[in-house]
Amino acid sequence: MGKQYESRHKFFELPIKERINMFEDILEFHRFVNKQGYVAIDFYDGSIMYDFQNKRTIICDIEYYAKKPYVNTVGRMWGSGRFMSPEEYEKGSVIDEITNVYLMGATAFVLLGNAVEKSIEGWLAHKALYDVAKKAASKDRNQRYQSLEVLSATWKQAKQR
């Protein structure tokens, strides 16, 4: 069994609370990135490392992050389809904070549930958090939270239910 497989297996044995904390670390990082005027490009689970001993999330492989505004000039952009919003497939689309809201919703599904179908089946946290992740990962940009700040605030409220 290779180290990468062992690490992945170990991750999926983490308590849900630790996975939620990891998601919140990732969301906080992207809120910071947004405030600096950048958007995430090519963020996926390979960009996430976890220090199991110190219970610390480490984000790496961010060299493709871009200054806002950013326009999709290639059609299907780089990255894992599990994390990519519809606008990351469409040449000429604006890649912005709302795109990154989708990314955070997709990240929640990768860490806490069904990353492909984004359904309630397989979701490991409580339903209020599922509802937040589902709205964030809406294919319709207008149905998503319109900022990472609103997503973060709504997530925190849902977590307290």
Helices and strands as residue ranges (DSSP letters): H 3-12, H 16-35, E 38-39, G 45-47, E 48-51, E 56-59, E 66-67, E 70-71, G 86-89, E 94-95, H 97-112, H 127-136, G 141-143, H 148-159
